[in-house]
Amino acid sequence: MTAINDFCNTIRAWLGIGDEVYPDEIVTSWVRMAESFLSGVLRTKDMVQIDTGVLVEQRYLLPGDWRAMDFVRIIGGKPLRYVPKDNFYDPDMVKDQKNCYSLSGNYLLMGANTPDGTNVEISYYQDIPPLGNDPTWLYVRNNMLFTLKVLHIASMYSIEDERGANWDTQVVQLITAANTEHTMSKASGSLLTRRHMGRRRFG
């Protein structure tokens, strides 16, 4: 049995229905809606992907599964600092454009003096992969969240179940906990450096 078939059976068991009422095709549609929703709000280490690209006319088309940026650098160079698009080309706002980047839709933008062919490395949050024959990281590592979100979607669109509101509340709590854990884990195991401040004098 494939992972998606097994998951469909689990969802039907929770709802107390059989495949003659809601076949795999219907339950899978709930699964896809859950994956799409969670791709937009979940930010965990398992979503992080690293990719490289080449600049053409100071632009780089981001990967098709890109959701949000985590880190950008020119290969062999320093990390780049994000600047909002409205300020990026304003010399009064950005004094050192070569060490900055901006975003416009699905494009990463670099400064006007950045030569074509520059290699850029991005670390980004990608879409959750669809559950299929094999288990995905969401299915394995966040099974409770995944299951509850599918159940909540079923309760919104197909199944009248008084547990729907509770499922939704638990989903929100699990997303918040997972995102918080990821944010805190970024600094774990390393020393935080504090910018040196001169001695402050009073009086």
VMD Tcl script that draws the C-alpha trace (Angstrom):
set ca {
  {0.00 0.00 0.00}
  {1.29 3.46 -0.86}
  {1.66 6.26 1.66}
  {-1.21 8.26 0.17}
  {-3.54 5.22 0.21}
  {-2.65 4.52 3.83}
  {-3.25 8.16 4.77}
  {-6.63 8.17 3.03}
  {-7.62 5.14 5.10}
  {-6.51 6.92 8.27}
  {-8.60 9.98 7.47}
  {-11.67 7.87 6.70}
  {-11.19 5.98 9.97}
  {-11.17 9.25 11.90}
  {-14.38 10.33 10.20}
  {-16.07 6.96 10.42}
  {-16.78 6.67 6.69}
  {-15.90 4.12 4.05}
  {-14.27 4.39 0.65}
  {-17.63 3.70 -0.99}
  {-18.76 7.10 0.31}
  {-15.50 9.06 -0.04}
  {-13.03 7.26 -2.33}
  {-9.32 7.99 -2.41}
  {-9.79 10.65 -5.10}
  {-11.92 12.80 -2.78}
  {-9.77 12.29 0.32}
  {-6.64 13.02 -1.74}
  {-8.16 16.36 -2.75}
  {-8.44 17.23 0.96}
  {-4.80 16.21 1.38}
  {-3.72 18.50 -1.47}
  {-5.64 21.43 0.02}
  {-3.96 20.79 3.39}
  {-0.51 20.70 1.77}
  {-1.21 23.96 -0.06}
  {-2.41 25.68 3.11}
  {0.51 24.47 5.21}
  {3.02 25.49 2.51}
  {1.87 29.07 3.02}
  {2.03 29.23 6.81}
  {4.50 26.60 8.01}
  {8.21 27.52 8.26}
  {10.37 24.65 9.50}
  {13.85 23.36 8.76}
  {12.44 20.57 6.59}
  {11.14 23.18 4.15}
  {14.57 24.74 3.60}
  {16.16 24.09 0.23}
  {19.42 25.44 -1.22}
  {19.72 26.38 -4.88}
  {22.11 28.29 -7.08}
  {21.45 30.46 -10.09}
  {23.10 32.81 -12.56}
  {22.16 36.46 -12.84}
  {20.93 37.77 -16.19}
  {20.36 41.54 -16.38}
  {20.72 41.72 -12.59}
  {17.81 39.30 -12.13}
  {17.42 35.67 -11.11}
  {14.16 33.73 -11.58}
  {13.45 31.96 -8.30}
  {12.64 28.23 -8.23}
  {9.05 27.27 -8.94}
  {8.57 25.86 -5.42}
  {9.88 29.02 -3.70}
  {7.77 30.36 -0.84}
  {10.01 32.63 1.23}
  {13.66 33.56 1.47}
  {15.95 32.44 4.28}
  {19.46 33.48 3.16}
  {21.16 34.91 0.06}
  {24.81 35.23 -0.87}
  {27.00 35.62 -3.90}
  {29.05 32.43 -4.18}
  {32.49 33.20 -2.83}
  {31.24 36.44 -1.29}
  {29.45 37.83 1.73}
  {25.81 37.35 2.70}
  {23.45 39.86 1.10}
  {21.04 42.07 3.01}
  {17.40 42.33 1.96}
  {16.08 45.80 1.03}
  {12.42 46.47 0.14}
  {11.90 47.00 -3.57}
  {10.65 50.58 -3.17}
  {13.97 51.54 -1.55}
  {16.36 49.36 -3.53}
  {17.08 51.75 -6.39}
  {17.00 54.92 -4.27}
  {20.61 56.07 -3.65}
  {19.47 57.99 -0.60}
  {18.18 54.77 0.95}
  {20.78 52.25 -0.22}
  {24.40 53.38 -0.18}
  {25.99 49.99 -0.90}
  {23.73 48.27 -3.41}
  {26.24 45.54 -4.31}
  {25.81 43.97 -0.87}
  {22.01 44.01 -1.00}
  {19.19 42.28 -2.83}
  {15.49 42.80 -3.31}
  {12.50 40.76 -4.49}
  {9.89 41.43 -7.14}
  {7.32 38.69 -7.59}
  {9.29 35.53 -8.37}
  {12.50 37.40 -9.18}
  {15.54 38.17 -7.07}
  {17.00 41.58 -7.95}
  {20.62 42.66 -7.66}
  {22.31 46.04 -8.04}
  {22.85 47.67 -11.42}
  {26.62 47.13 -11.22}
  {26.36 43.39 -10.66}
  {27.72 41.70 -13.81}
  {25.79 39.09 -15.76}
  {26.94 35.57 -14.98}
  {27.31 36.23 -11.24}
  {26.53 33.04 -9.31}
  {24.03 33.44 -6.50}
  {23.20 30.94 -3.77}
  {19.82 31.09 -2.07}
  {18.48 29.25 0.93}
  {14.69 29.29 0.79}
  {11.50 27.74 2.09}
  {9.94 25.48 -0.52}
  {6.45 24.12 -1.05}
  {5.55 20.98 0.86}
  {5.99 18.04 -1.54}
  {2.78 16.15 -2.36}
  {2.26 12.87 -0.56}
  {2.41 9.99 -3.03}
  {3.83 6.49 -3.10}
  {6.45 7.31 -0.47}
  {6.10 9.21 2.83}
  {7.11 12.88 2.87}
  {8.77 14.72 5.73}
  {5.43 16.31 6.67}
  {3.79 12.88 6.87}
  {6.62 11.50 9.03}
  {7.69 14.45 11.19}
  {4.45 16.44 11.48}
  {1.86 13.70 11.20}
  {-0.44 15.12 13.87}
  {-0.53 18.54 12.21}
  {-1.02 17.02 8.76}
  {-3.83 14.74 9.91}
  {-5.69 17.42 11.84}
  {-5.52 19.88 8.93}
  {-6.93 17.31 6.51}
  {-9.70 16.53 8.98}
  {-10.45 20.23 9.39}
  {-10.70 20.68 5.62}
  {-13.02 17.68 5.43}
  {-15.22 19.25 8.11}
  {-15.39 22.52 6.15}
  {-16.24 21.14 2.73}
  {-17.73 17.66 2.97}
  {-18.23 16.26 6.44}
  {-20.44 17.75 9.14}
  {-18.42 17.09 12.27}
  {-18.65 19.04 15.51}
  {-14.94 18.41 16.09}
  {-14.03 20.75 13.19}
  {-13.56 23.87 15.32}
  {-11.35 22.00 17.77}
  {-9.26 20.57 14.93}
  {-8.75 24.09 13.57}
  {-7.65 25.39 16.98}
  {-5.15 22.57 17.38}
  {-3.76 23.16 13.88}
  {-3.08 26.83 14.70}
  {-1.34 25.85 17.94}
  {0.82 23.22 16.23}
  {1.86 25.60 13.45}
  {2.84 28.25 15.99}
  {4.84 25.72 18.00}
  {6.63 24.32 14.93}
  {7.53 27.77 13.60}
  {8.74 28.92 17.01}
  {10.88 25.80 17.42}
  {12.49 26.45 14.03}
  {13.22 30.09 14.86}
  {14.84 29.13 18.15}
  {16.83 26.25 16.62}
  {18.58 28.60 14.19}
  {20.68 29.97 17.05}
  {21.09 26.77 19.06}
  {24.54 25.30 19.33}
  {26.34 28.51 18.37}
  {27.56 31.51 20.27}
  {25.68 34.75 19.80}
  {28.01 37.68 19.23}
  {27.23 41.04 20.73}
  {28.32 44.19 18.99}
  {31.01 45.92 21.06}
  {29.78 49.11 22.67}
  {32.03 51.69 24.16}
  {31.75 52.34 27.87}
  {28.76 54.50 28.53}
  {29.28 57.46 30.80}
  {26.68 59.40 32.70}
  {26.86 62.85 34.14}
}
mol new
graphics top color blue
foreach p $ca { graphics top sphere $p radius 0.5 }
foreach p [lrange $ca 0 end-1] q [lrange $ca 1 end] { graphics top cylinder $p $q radius 0.2 }
display resetview
